[in-house]
Amino acid sequence: MISLPIPYKIYTLFFLTLGIFLLSGCLTRKNALPPDRVMTAPRTKKVPGNTILTDASSAPKDVRTAGRLIDSYAQVLGVRPHELQNTTLYAYIDEWMGIPHRPGGADKRGLDCSAFVGMVMRDVYGKSVPRISREMAAQIKRKYERQLQEGDLVFFSFGRRDIDHVGIYLHNNKFVHVSTSKGVIISDLHDTWYYKYFKRAGSVR
């Protein structure tokens, strides 16, 4: 066996250690993000079917952020901020945004479409509606689609005769509802999937 001189061994160990240090430093910098680059803005994205999801709920709920909240929802709805006058409505939607679907549920653990609509009607508009979507549909003042305004109800029938889904119309063909797969979300009424099953709309009497 050939024995290497001691100085050569020292140099070899030094350069090997230095190489490992530099390599680990590159990996660390590649995988890390500065704190101010991590999720500082509300997130919006589109998923198959052009369903719009938003996460503006990261903003604190106080007077200083009310304008930013409205700006976020105006962007999602495709309208100007001054068109969204009901700050209470959007703060309420924001509080429930992303809460999962749970049949028969009516709290933050999960809720269904009619429970969510009933709570918005009660807490935002001070109105009472039936617990079941088809009973809501029977009591509304019906409107044509072109007449819809913020706070009106939109109803769907997914492959059945009876109404079995309800949402709240916002602006620009967008409505908020509880999706079975995504929870509380904002969707587009003219999306191919929803428009196919859209049956009725109107205002709460």
N, C-alpha and C positions, 0 to 999 in steps of 0.2 A: 504494500500500500504506500502511495506517495504522500508524504506529510507536507502540508502547505506552510509556508512561513507565517509566523504570528502576525506581522503587519498586514499581510494579505487577508488573513481571516478577519481582522478587525475592520478593514475597508469593506469587505464583502458583507459583513453583518450590518455595518452602518448604512450602506446603500439599500440593502434589503428592507431594513426598518423604515428608511425614508420613503421607499416606494409604497409600502403598505399604508403609511400615514397619508400620503398624497392621494392614493386610491380611495381610502375611506372618506377623505374630505370631499372629494368629487361626488361620491354617492350621497353624502349627507346634503350637500348643497343642491343636488338634483332633485331630491325628494322633499325638501323643505320649502315652505313659502313664508315670506315675511308676514307677521301678524296682520298688517293692514291690507294684505291681498286676499285674505281668507273670508269669503262670504260677507262682504260689507254692504252689498246692494241687494234689494229684493230680487228674488229669482222668478223668472217666468220662462216657461218652456212649452213646446207643443209635443204632443204624443200622437200616435196613430189615430186618425179620425178628426184631427184638428181640434181636439179638446184642449182648452187653455187651462193650465194650472198656474197658480200664483202662490208665492210665499212672501207676502208682505207682513206676515205676523211677527217677524223678528223685530220690527220697530216698536219701541215702548209706546204704551197708550197714554199719552198726555197731550196737553194743549200744544206744546211745541212741535209735536210730530203729526198733528192733524193734517196740515198742508201736505206733508210728504206722503201720508197715507192716501189722500185723495189723488195726488199726482200719480202714485203707483197704480191705483185702480183706473184712473183715466187712461193711462197708457194701455192697460190690458183691454179696456172696453173700446178703445179707439175713439175717444171723445176728448174735448178740452176740459181741464179741471173745473172751470166755472159751471159746467153743465151738471156736475155732481154736487147738489146742494144738501143732500141728506147725509151729513157726516155720521150721524148715529147709525144709519143702515150699514155703511161700509165698515165702520168700526166693529159692528156686530158680526158681519160676515167674516171680517178678518180674524176675529176671536175664534171662530169655528172652522176656519179654513184648514182643510186637511184632516179633520176629525173623521175617523173611519165609519163606514156603513155597518150598522148592526140592526137586524130586524127587530122591531118593537122597542128599540133603544131611544132614549131621550136625554142623554147626558154626554159628558166628554169622553166616556169610554166607547161611545158609538151611538149612532142614531139613524133613523130611516128618513126618507124624503118628506113624508107628511109631518113627522115630528119637527123637523127643522123648519119647514114652512110655517107650521103652527106657532112655533116659538118666535119667529121673526114677526109674524103678524101681531102677536100679543105684545112683545117687548118693544118693538119699534113703532108699530102703527096703532097699538091699543085696540086691536080687533080680535074677535074670536072666530075661529073656523073649526069645522069638524076634524076629527083625528084621522079619518080615512080619506085618501085622495079622491076617490070616486064621489064621495059625499060632498067634498069641497067643490068638485066640478059641477055638481047639480045646483049649487047655491050661488055661483058667481053671476055677475052681470056680463054676459058674453060680448066679446069684441072681435073685430077683424084684426088680423095680424098687423096691418098698417096703423091701427089705432093704439097699439100697446104702449104703455108708459111704465116707468119705473115703479115697481111694487105690484104690478099685475101678476097673475098666476098663469103658468103655461102647463098644459096637461098632455100626457102621452099614454099610449097603449101599446106595450111591447108584445105584439103577437096575440093579443086577446081582444075580446069585444069591450070589456070594461076598462075604464081608466085605471092605471096602476102605477103612475108616476107623476110627480108634480115638482115644479121649480118656480122660482121667482124671477120675473123679467127685470132686467136692469136697463141697458141701453144698447143700441146698435146691434140688435139681434142676439145679444149675450144674456144668459140667465145663470143664476146660481142654484145649485141643487146638490143632492147627495147621490153620488154614483156608487153602485154596488162594488166597483173595483177600486175607485180612487178616493172615495169619501167626499167631503164637501169641496166642490170645485166650481169653476165658472166655465161654461161651455157655450158653443155657438148654435143657436137654433137652426141655422141653415146648414149645419154639418149634415152630410148625407145620411148618417145613421139616425140622428135625432129627428130630422125633418121628415123622414120616412114614417115615423111613429107619432108625430105631432098631431094631436086631435082637436084641441080646444084651448081657448085662452079667454081671459076676462079679469075683471076687477072684483075684489071682495065687497059685498054690499055693506 
